[in-house]
Every structure is written in structure tokens, then in C-alpha cells.
Amino acid sequence: MSGRKLALSVMVMGLFVPLILGYFLQLHTIGQFFTVAGTCIIGWAITDLTATILARPRLKNRSPGDAIRDWERETPDS
């Protein structure tokens, strides 16, 4: 993830979304704002991590056994 994408995502999920939700839910204290902001950032981070993990091609058209054998060949011995 690039720094620009990370900065924009944190600004949107940590500032703009909580402000909008706070306005519509009529939240008035700073503690409520930080609670909503923290929840938004954690939710965004979990979904981004999950999407990154699921986007990686693990087997690359190989069977699990072939992938393990290739991994064993690539692993340097001590």
C-alpha cells in the first residue's frame, strides 16, 4: 500500500466518516467521536488485510502437494 493511499484512507475513515456519522446520530462528546473513529479505522484495517490475503494467488495452478514441494526447494537449509 502506498503512503498516499494509506493517508487518504486514514483521513476518510478516521475523520470524515465519523464526523458524518456523528452528525446524523447526533453524537455530542469527543469520546463518542473517538469511539466511532476507532471503530471505523479498525473495521477498515481488517477488511483491507483480508482483501490483501485473499487476492494473493497461493497455489498458482499447482496442487497443494506441488506447492509444498516447491516451497521446500526454495527454503534455504541452515
N, C-alpha and C positions, 0 to 999 in steps of 0.2 A: 504494500500500500504506500502510495506516495505521501509526502508530507502535506501537500496541498489538499489531497482528498481527506486525509485524517483531520486537518484543521477545519475544513469546511464541515465535515461530519460532526465533529465535537461542537462547533458553533450552532449547527442546526438542532442537533439532538439535546444539547445541554443548555441552550439559551432560548432559541425561537420556539421550539415545540413546548417547553414548559411555560413560557410566557403566554402562548396562545391557550394552552390547557388551563392555566391559572385564571385567565380572563373568563373563559367560558364556564369553568367550575366555580368561579367566584372565590378563589383562594386569596387570603389576605396577608398571611405571615410569611416571613422569609424562610422559616423552617419547612413550610409546605412547598415553597418553590424548590428548595434544595432536595426535598424528597422526590418530587416529580422529576427534576433534572437527573438525579442519580438513577432513578428507575429507567428513564429513557436511555441514558448512556449505557447502563448495564444490559438492557434489552438489545440495543443496537450492537454492542460488542459481541454478545452471544450469537446473534443471528449472522453477523459478519464472519465470525470464526467458523460457525457451522457451514456457511456457504463456501468458505475457502477450503475447508476439509472435503466437502462433497464435490467440489469442482476438480480436484486432483484425480487424474487417471491412475488408479493404483495398480491395476493388472496389465494395462496396455496390451490387450488382446492375448494375454497369456493365462494359463491355468494357474491356480494358487500354488501348485507344486512347482511349476516352472519359475514363478516369481520368487519363491523361496530359494530355489537353486541358484538363480541369478544373483540374488542378494547375498548368498553365502560366498559366491565367487568374487563379488565386489568388496566384501568386508575384509580389510587388511588383518592379517594374523599378528598377534603380539610377539 
